[in-house]
Amino acid sequence: MTIVSGVVSIAYSHFYVSEHAEPGFEQAANEPDFWTDEPVILTPGQLTIVSNVQSHDAWVTLILSDEEPAQQSEEWQLLGSWAYAPVYGGRMGLSGPTTGPARPAMDWLSGEQGGRLSLLLDPSTVYTVRVYARGRQDSRARHQKAMDREQWGAHEGFEDYVVVFTPAGRQAKPQPCTAG
């Protein structure tokens, strides 16, 4: 199992789990359809996760596991499960729509992460991706109460997310474009 965690700045009620477009690959059109009511919007090379809070910092963990996740406690809500096929080299990262890449999650995970904020997927594997959230049920109300009390420093702790990738099949490995 490989685990990568970071703190992402959510703006406009969303953030991205995106595959880095490696050199030589044609950029996939991955503009999400925000007119949906879905909590996760899947486009080629990207998951757009929609928050219940307009602007805040969220703890996000990416996990690559050989096994389907165990039953989660009641505080963790499964937002859904989708097939994800890498379109570039399989290097997944976290970013906010206005602030860019996530910040390292300091002093929480020991061991192999070492400041790395990318999860490397095998590009010749198709994955089942499951997105879990904690705190969404009342995050909007808790955020509003914090703003009403003028606690402007309360910008985190409203929602947390876990995104789990498990192998589900094979695909032809995506190849860079050849100049012609």
C-alpha positions in Angstrom: 0.0 0.0 0.0 1.2 3.5 -0.9 -0.1 6.5 0.9 0.3 10.2 0.0 -1.3 13.0 2.0 -1.5 16.8 1.6 -3.5 19.8 2.5 -5.4 21.3 -0.4 -7.0 24.7 -0.6 -10.5 24.3 -1.8 -11.9 27.3 -3.7 -15.2 27.7 -5.5 -16.3 24.5 -3.6 -14.0 22.1 -5.4 -10.4 20.7 -5.8 -8.7 18.3 -8.2 -7.0 14.9 -8.1 -5.3 15.1 -11.4 -2.9 13.1 -13.4 0.2 15.1 -14.4 0.4 15.6 -18.1 3.8 14.2 -18.9 6.0 15.7 -21.7 5.0 14.5 -25.1 1.4 13.6 -24.2 -1.5 15.5 -25.8 -3.4 17.3 -23.0 -6.9 15.7 -22.6 -9.9 17.9 -22.4 -10.8 17.7 -18.7 -13.1 20.6 -18.0 -15.7 19.3 -15.5 -19.4 19.8 -15.9 -20.2 21.8 -12.8 -24.0 21.7 -13.7 -24.2 18.3 -12.1 -25.2 17.5 -8.6 -22.6 14.7 -8.3 -20.0 15.0 -5.5 -17.2 13.8 -7.8 -16.9 14.6 -11.5 -14.7 12.3 -13.5 -13.0 13.5 -16.7 -10.0 12.0 -18.6 -7.0 12.4 -16.3 -8.9 14.1 -13.5 -11.3 13.8 -10.6 -13.0 17.0 -9.5 -14.2 16.7 -5.9 -17.0 19.0 -5.0 -17.0 20.3 -1.4 -20.0 21.5 0.6 -18.0 24.5 1.8 -17.1 27.4 -0.6 -13.5 28.0 0.6 -11.4 26.1 3.1 -8.3 23.8 3.6 -9.0 20.1 3.5 -6.8 17.1 4.5 -6.7 14.7 1.5 -5.1 11.3 1.3 -4.4 9.3 -1.8 -4.0 5.5 -1.4 -2.9 2.9 -3.8 -4.0 -0.5 -2.5 -4.0 -4.0 -3.9 -7.2 -4.8 -2.0 -10.6 -3.2 -1.9 -10.9 -1.0 1.2 -12.4 -2.5 4.4 -15.8 -1.2 5.6 -15.3 2.3 6.9 -16.6 3.7 10.1 -19.9 5.7 10.0 -18.1 9.0 10.1 -16.7 8.3 6.6 -19.2 8.6 3.7 -18.5 6.8 0.4 -19.2 9.4 -2.3 -18.9 6.9 -5.1 -16.9 4.4 -7.1 -15.7 4.8 -10.7 -13.4 3.2 -13.2 -10.2 5.3 -13.8 -7.8 4.6 -16.6 -4.6 6.6 -16.6 -4.2 8.8 -19.8 -0.6 10.0 -19.3 2.1 8.4 -17.1 -0.1 7.7 -14.0 1.4 10.3 -11.7 -1.6 11.6 -9.6 -1.4 14.8 -7.6 -3.7 17.2 -5.6 -4.4 20.8 -6.4 -6.8 23.6 -5.6 -8.3 25.6 -8.5 -6.7 28.9 -7.5 -3.7 27.9 -5.3 -2.1 25.0 -7.3 -0.5 22.0 -5.7 -1.4 20.8 -2.2 1.0 21.5 0.7 2.7 18.6 2.5 0.8 17.2 5.4 3.6 17.8 8.0 4.2 15.6 11.0 1.2 13.3 10.4 2.6 10.4 8.3 6.0 9.0 8.9 8.0 6.8 6.6 7.9 6.6 2.9 6.0 9.8 1.9 9.0 12.1 2.5 7.4 15.2 1.1 6.2 13.6 -2.0 2.8 14.7 -3.1 2.3 12.4 -6.1 0.9 8.9 -6.1 2.3 6.8 -9.0 -0.2 4.5 -10.7 0.8 1.9 -13.3 -0.4 3.5 -16.6 -1.2 0.1 -18.1 -3.7 -0.7 -15.3 -7.3 0.3 -15.0 -8.3 1.2 -11.4 -11.4 1.3 -9.4 -11.3 4.6 -7.5 -13.4 5.2 -4.4 -13.8 8.6 -2.8 -14.6 8.9 0.9 -15.4 12.0 2.9 -15.6 12.8 6.5 -17.4 15.9 7.9 -19.6 16.7 4.8 -22.9 16.1 6.6 -22.7 19.3 8.6 -19.6 21.1 7.2 -21.6 24.0 5.7 -23.3 24.7 9.0 -20.1 24.4 11.0 -18.3 26.8 8.5 -21.2 29.3 8.8 -21.1 29.2 12.6 -17.3 29.9 12.5 -17.9 32.9 10.1 -20.7 34.2 12.3 -18.4 34.2 15.3 -15.8 36.1 13.2 -13.3 33.3 13.7 -11.6 34.0 10.4 -8.7 31.8 11.4 -11.0 28.8 11.2 -10.2 27.8 7.7 -9.6 24.1 8.1 -11.1 21.0 9.7 -14.5 21.1 8.0 -14.0 18.2 5.6 -11.4 15.4 5.0 -11.1 13.2 2.0 -9.6 9.8 1.1 -9.2 8.6 -2.5 -8.4 4.9 -2.9 -7.2 3.4 -6.2 -7.3 -0.4 -6.5 -6.3 -2.4 -9.7 -9.3 -3.6 -11.6 -8.0 -4.5 -15.1 -5.5 -3.8 -17.8 -5.2 -1.4 -20.7 -2.7 -0.5 -23.4 -0.1 1.8 -21.8 -0.8 5.4 -22.9 2.0 6.6 -25.3 3.3 10.1 -26.0 2.4 11.7 -29.3 5.0 11.4 -32.0 5.9 14.5 -33.9 5.1 14.0 -37.5 
